[in-house]
Amino acid sequence: MVFKMKDKSKEESLKGFYRESRARGYQGSLDRGIQAVEIDEVVGSVGRSLSFNRDFSIKDPGNLPHALGRVAKIEEALEKGEALPPIELYKMDDEYYVLDGHHRIIAAKKQGQKFIDAHVTEYLPLRNAAGRSFIQKRIEFEEETGLQSISLSHRESYDRLLRQIENYKNLLEQKGDNAVSFKEAAQDWFESIYRPVAQRIRNINLKEYLPGARTSDIYVYLCSQINLHHPRAGRCGADLKETLEELAIVAEATRAIFSKKRLKEKILRIFRARF
C-alpha cells in the first residue's frame, strides 16, 4: 500500500481561485466596480497561490529579491500618502482572491492598513438557485444602501436591516426637518448605530458562544430580542445609548446561561438553527 504524503507547501499557501470555484460550481460573474475591501477577507490568489503563504508573505524571498523591492517601493509610496491604483479582486461568497495586486496587499498589511481599494468581479453559483438568490439579495442590499461590509447568513436578515434603516431615515428627517436620501441614512446608521454595536459584540466576545455566527448575524438577532421585549418598531439602534445598554444586558444573560453546562448544548442548538 502506498501512502501519499501531504504537500505542506499547498496547505500553507493561499487558496487558489480556480480550484475553489470549480469545487463550489461558481462560474457566472458580475462586475461590482470599485469598492473598499477589508484586507483580512482577501484569502487567495488567481493563479499565484503557491507563491505566497496564507498570511501573504512571500514563499521564498531569497530567490525573489525583485518582489521584496516592489513591496518596499509600495510601502514608501503609502508612507508618502501617494494614491495607488485599485487592486483587482475576484469574489466568491465572503472571500476575495487577488488577480492583480499581491505586493500591494503585502505592503498594506505591513503598514497596518485595514481596507484597500479594489476593482471587484463577483462570481455566482450557477448550479445553485438558492445560493444565487441569496447573493442577489445581498447585492440588492449593497446597491440600495451603499454599504458593502455587512455580510449576513440569511436572506431575510437583509430585509430586517432595510426596515431598520428606513425607520432610522424617518427619525433623521423628523429631527432635521428635511429630506434624507436612503444611502445617506444608511451611512449615518452604519457609523452611529451598527458599527459601535458590532464593536461591542466583538469586545464581549459573543462569537465565543456562537461558533460560525457572524457579527452581523448576532447584531440582527439581538435587535430582534430587544424589539421582542420592547415592541417599538425599528427602535433597535434608533437610540444608541439604549441599544448598548440592552446589548450589555443580553450579553450578561448569555454568559449566565452558558455558565450552566446542562443548558449549554440546548442553547447552542437553538442558535445554530437560527444562524
C-alpha positions in Angstrom: 0.0 0.0 0.0 1.3 3.4 -1.0 0.7 6.4 1.3 0.7 9.9 -0.2 2.4 12.5 1.9 0.5 15.7 2.3 2.1 18.6 0.4 2.7 21.1 3.3 3.5 23.9 0.8 0.0 23.7 -0.5 -1.5 23.7 2.9 0.4 26.8 3.9 -0.3 28.6 0.6 -3.1 31.0 -0.3 -6.3 29.5 -1.5 -6.4 29.0 -5.3 -9.4 30.7 -7.1 -9.8 28.2 -9.9 -9.7 25.2 -7.6 -12.2 26.8 -5.2 -14.6 28.0 -8.0 -14.7 24.5 -9.6 -15.4 22.9 -6.2 -18.2 25.3 -5.5 -19.6 25.5 -9.0 -19.1 29.2 -9.3 -18.9 30.4 -13.0 -21.0 33.4 -13.9 -19.7 36.8 -12.9 -20.8 40.4 -12.2 -18.6 43.5 -12.3 -19.1 45.1 -8.9 -16.9 48.2 -9.6 -14.5 49.8 -7.2 -15.0 49.0 -3.5 -13.2 49.4 -0.2 -12.4 45.8 0.8 -11.4 44.6 4.2 -7.9 43.2 3.8 -8.5 40.2 6.2 -11.2 39.0 3.8 -8.6 38.6 1.0 -7.7 34.9 1.4 -6.5 33.7 -2.0 -4.9 34.2 -5.4 -5.9 33.9 -9.0 -3.1 31.9 -10.5 -0.3 32.6 -8.0 -1.4 30.9 -4.8 1.7 28.8 -4.4 4.0 31.8 -4.4 2.6 33.2 -1.2 1.8 31.9 2.3 -1.6 32.2 3.9 -0.5 35.5 5.6 0.5 36.8 2.2 4.2 36.7 3.0 6.4 35.7 0.0 7.2 31.9 0.0 10.9 32.2 -1.0 12.1 35.8 -0.6 15.7 34.8 -1.1 15.1 33.8 -4.7 12.7 36.8 -5.3 14.7 39.9 -4.4 12.7 41.9 -7.0 9.5 41.1 -5.2 10.9 42.5 -1.9 12.0 45.6 -3.8 8.5 46.1 -5.2 6.9 45.7 -1.7 9.5 48.3 -0.3 8.6 50.8 -3.1 4.9 50.4 -2.4 5.4 50.9 1.3 7.4 54.0 0.6 4.6 55.3 -1.6 2.0 54.6 1.1 4.0 56.4 3.7 4.2 59.4 1.4 0.4 59.3 1.0 0.6 58.7 -2.7 -2.5 57.4 -4.4 -2.2 53.9 -5.8 -4.4 52.3 -8.4 -7.0 49.8 -7.1 -6.0 46.2 -7.0 -8.0 43.6 -8.9 -10.0 41.0 -6.9 -12.4 38.1 -7.6 -15.0 37.5 -5.0 -16.8 34.2 -4.0 -19.2 34.3 -1.0 -17.4 36.4 1.6 -13.9 35.7 0.3 -11.6 37.6 -2.1 -8.9 36.4 -4.4 -6.1 38.6 -5.9 -5.9 38.8 -9.7 -3.5 41.8 -9.6 -2.0 43.5 -6.5 -0.4 40.8 -4.4 2.5 43.1 -3.5 0.2 46.0 -2.6 -1.7 43.6 -0.2 1.6 42.7 1.5 2.7 46.4 1.8 -0.8 47.4 3.1 -0.7 44.6 5.7 2.8 45.7 6.8 1.5 49.3 7.2 -1.4 48.1 9.4 -3.9 49.1 6.7 -7.4 47.6 7.3 -9.1 48.3 4.0 -7.8 48.6 0.4 -9.5 49.9 -2.8 -10.2 47.2 -5.3 -12.0 46.6 -8.6 -14.2 43.6 -7.7 -15.6 40.9 -10.0 -18.0 38.7 -8.1 -18.6 35.1 -9.1 -22.0 33.3 -8.7 -23.1 29.7 -8.1 -24.8 29.0 -11.4 -26.0 25.5 -10.5 -27.4 26.5 -7.1 -30.6 28.6 -7.4 -30.9 29.2 -3.7 -27.3 30.4 -3.5 -27.8 32.6 -6.5 -30.9 34.1 -4.9 -29.1 34.8 -1.6 -26.2 36.5 -3.3 -28.6 38.6 -5.4 -30.3 39.7 -2.2 -27.0 40.8 -0.7 -26.1 42.7 -3.9 -29.5 44.5 -3.9 -28.9 45.4 -0.2 -25.5 46.8 -1.1 -26.8 48.8 -4.1 -29.7 50.2 -2.1 -27.7 51.2 0.9 -24.2 51.7 -0.4 -22.9 49.5 2.4 -20.6 46.7 1.3 -19.2 45.5 4.6 -22.3 43.7 6.1 -22.4 40.0 5.3 -25.3 38.0 6.7 -26.1 34.3 6.7 -29.8 34.6 5.9 -31.7 36.3 3.1 -34.5 37.7 5.4 -31.9 39.4 7.6 -31.2 41.9 4.9 -34.9 42.8 4.8 -34.8 43.4 8.6 -31.8 45.7 8.3 -33.5 47.6 5.4 -36.6 48.2 7.6 -34.3 49.4 10.5 -32.6 51.8 8.1 -35.9 53.0 6.8 -37.0 53.7 10.4 -33.7 55.5 11.1 -34.2 57.6 7.9 -37.6 58.7 9.1 -36.1 59.6 12.5 -33.4 61.7 10.9 -35.9 63.5 8.8 -38.1 64.3 11.8 -35.2 65.6 13.8 -33.7 67.7 10.9 -37.0 68.6 9.3 -35.5 67.9 5.8 -35.3 65.1 3.3 -32.6 62.5 3.7 -31.7 60.0 0.9 -31.7 56.3 1.8 -28.0 56.0 1.2 -27.2 59.0 3.4 -29.4 57.5 6.2 -27.7 54.1 5.7 -24.3 55.5 6.0 -25.3 57.5 9.2 -26.9 54.4 10.6 -23.8 52.3 9.9 -21.4 54.8 11.6 -23.7 55.8 14.5 -25.5 52.6 15.2 -24.3 49.4 13.6 -20.5 49.9 13.9 -20.5 50.7 17.7 -22.8 47.8 18.5 -20.8 45.4 16.3 -17.7 46.5 18.1 -19.4 45.9 21.4 -20.3 42.4 20.2 -16.6 41.8 19.4 -15.4 43.3 22.7 -17.6 41.0 24.8 -16.7 38.1 22.5 -20.3 36.8 21.9 -18.9 34.7 19.0 -17.2 32.5 21.6 -20.7 31.1 22.4 -21.9 31.1 18.8 -19.3 29.3 16.6 -19.9 30.0 12.9 -22.2 33.0 13.5 -21.0 36.3 12.0 -21.0 39.6 14.0 -23.8 40.9 11.7 -25.9 37.8 12.4 -25.6 38.4 16.1 -26.5 42.1 15.7 -29.7 41.1 13.8 -30.6 38.5 16.5 -30.0 40.9 19.4 -32.1 43.5 17.7 -35.0 41.0 17.3 -34.7 40.2 21.0 -34.7 43.9 22.0 -37.8 44.6 19.9 -39.4 41.5 21.2 -39.2 42.7 24.8 -39.7 46.4 23.9 -42.0 46.3 20.9 -41.4 49.6 19.2 -40.8 49.0 15.5 -37.2 49.9 14.5 -36.1 51.1 17.9 -33.1 48.9 17.9 -30.4 51.4 17.0 -32.7 54.4 17.0 -31.3 55.3 20.4 -27.6 54.3 20.6 -27.3 54.6 24.4 -30.4 52.5 25.0 -29.3 49.9 22.4 -25.9 49.5 24.0 -27.5 49.1 27.5 -29.8 46.4 26.1 -26.9 44.7 24.4 -24.9 44.6 27.7 -27.9 43.0 29.5 -28.3 40.4 26.8 -24.5 39.7 26.9 -24.6 39.2 30.7 -27.6 36.9 30.3 -25.8 34.9 27.6 -22.8 34.5 29.9 -25.0 33.4 32.8 -26.8 30.9 30.6 -23.6 29.4 29.2 -22.1 29.0 32.7 -24.7 26.3 33.3 -23.4 23.2 31.5 -26.7 21.5 31.3 -28.2 24.3 29.3 -25.2 24.9 27.0 -25.9 22.3 24.4 -29.6 23.2 24.2 -28.9 26.9 23.7 -26.2 26.1 21.1 -28.7 24.0 19.1 -31.2 26.9 19.2 -28.6 29.4 18.0 -27.2 27.1 15.3 -30.6 26.6 14.0 -31.1 30.3 13.8 -27.8 31.0 12.1 
